[in-house]
Amino acid sequence: MAEADAFAKLELELRRGVVVLATLSQLRTPRYGYELRQALAERGMPIEEGTLYPLLRRLETQGVLSSEWKIEEGPPRRYYALNADGLALLEKLTGAWRGMNGAMDRLLDKG
């Protein structure tokens, strides 16, 4: 049981490290929260509401997202999208991720 607990905790740490990049990657076009959660889950990165909405507020406060309320069919929805600073950040983080991913591939390669 201790091994399973240790794995779960370490896996959670890995997910926390990539949730920002995953979220930014899906905000190149405006999305509202539920739509964003669906897009992430469909691509293998499910995220809880209690994690997503505070993250969106933090990223907006940091100046990398813009948001606006839209009233279309149904209830009003707040749409989030990357602004120019957010696009630049996504590009930098993507480069950093690809570099780390390549390094980890080399480190984990048994050859």
C-alpha positions as CSV (number, residue, x, y, z in Angstrom):
1,M,0.0,0.0,0.0
2,A,2.9,2.4,0.8
3,E,4.2,1.9,-2.8
4,A,0.9,2.8,-4.3
5,D,0.6,5.9,-2.1
6,A,4.1,7.0,-3.0
7,F,3.4,6.5,-6.7
8,A,0.1,8.5,-6.5
9,K,1.8,11.4,-4.7
10,L,4.7,11.5,-7.2
11,E,2.4,11.2,-10.2
12,L,0.4,14.1,-8.8
13,E,3.6,16.2,-8.7
14,L,4.3,15.4,-12.3
15,R,0.8,16.4,-13.3
16,R,1.1,19.7,-11.4
17,G,4.2,20.5,-13.4
18,V,2.5,20.2,-16.7
19,V,-1.1,21.5,-16.0
20,V,-0.2,25.1,-16.8
21,L,1.4,24.1,-20.2
22,A,-1.6,21.8,-21.0
23,T,-4.1,24.6,-20.2
24,L,-2.2,27.2,-22.2
25,S,-2.0,24.9,-25.1
26,Q,-5.8,24.7,-25.4
27,L,-6.4,28.5,-25.1
28,R,-5.1,29.6,-28.5
29,T,-8.8,30.1,-29.3
30,P,-11.3,31.3,-26.8
31,R,-12.9,28.6,-24.6
32,Y,-15.1,28.7,-21.5
33,G,-14.3,26.6,-18.5
34,Y,-16.3,23.5,-19.2
35,E,-15.3,23.4,-22.8
36,L,-11.7,23.7,-21.8
37,R,-12.0,20.9,-19.3
38,Q,-13.5,18.7,-22.0
39,A,-10.7,19.5,-24.5
40,L,-8.1,18.7,-21.9
41,A,-9.8,15.4,-20.9
42,E,-10.2,14.3,-24.5
43,R,-6.5,14.7,-25.0
44,G,-5.6,12.7,-21.8
45,M,-5.3,15.5,-19.3
46,P,-8.4,15.5,-17.1
47,I,-8.5,18.4,-14.6
48,E,-10.9,19.1,-11.8
49,E,-12.9,22.3,-11.6
50,G,-11.3,23.1,-8.3
51,T,-7.9,23.2,-10.0
52,L,-8.9,24.7,-13.3
53,Y,-10.8,27.8,-12.3
54,P,-8.2,29.1,-9.7
55,L,-5.5,28.4,-12.4
56,L,-7.4,30.5,-15.0
57,R,-7.8,33.4,-12.5
58,R,-4.1,33.2,-11.6
59,L,-3.0,33.2,-15.3
60,E,-5.3,36.1,-16.0
61,T,-3.9,38.1,-13.0
62,Q,-0.4,37.3,-14.3
63,G,-1.4,39.0,-17.6
64,V,-1.2,36.0,-20.0
65,L,-4.9,35.4,-20.5
66,S,-7.8,37.7,-21.4
67,S,-11.4,36.9,-20.6
68,E,-14.8,38.1,-21.6
69,W,-18.4,37.3,-20.7
70,K,-20.5,36.2,-23.7
71,I,-24.2,35.8,-23.7
72,E,-25.3,33.4,-26.4
73,E,-27.7,30.5,-26.1
74,G,-28.0,29.4,-22.5
75,P,-26.3,31.0,-19.5
76,P,-23.6,33.7,-19.8
77,R,-20.2,32.1,-20.1
78,R,-16.7,33.5,-19.4
79,Y,-14.4,32.8,-22.3
80,Y,-10.6,32.7,-21.8
81,A,-7.9,33.1,-24.4
82,L,-4.2,33.7,-24.6
83,N,-3.2,37.3,-25.2
84,A,0.1,38.3,-26.9
85,D,2.0,37.7,-23.7
86,G,0.3,34.3,-23.3
87,L,1.2,33.2,-26.8
88,A,4.9,34.2,-26.1
89,L,4.8,32.3,-22.8
90,L,3.3,29.2,-24.5
91,E,6.0,29.3,-27.1
92,K,8.8,29.5,-24.5
93,L,7.2,26.8,-22.2
94,T,6.7,24.5,-25.2
95,G,10.4,24.9,-26.1
96,A,11.4,24.2,-22.5
97,W,9.1,21.2,-22.4
98,R,10.5,19.7,-25.6
99,G,14.0,20.1,-24.3
100,M,13.2,18.5,-21.0
101,N,11.2,15.7,-22.7
102,G,14.2,15.0,-25.0
103,A,16.6,14.9,-22.0
104,M,14.3,12.6,-20.1
105,D,14.1,10.3,-23.1
106,R,17.9,10.1,-23.2
107,L,18.1,9.5,-19.4
108,L,15.4,6.8,-19.4
109,D,16.7,5.0,-22.5
110,K,18.0,1.7,-21.4
111,G,20.4,1.6,-24.4
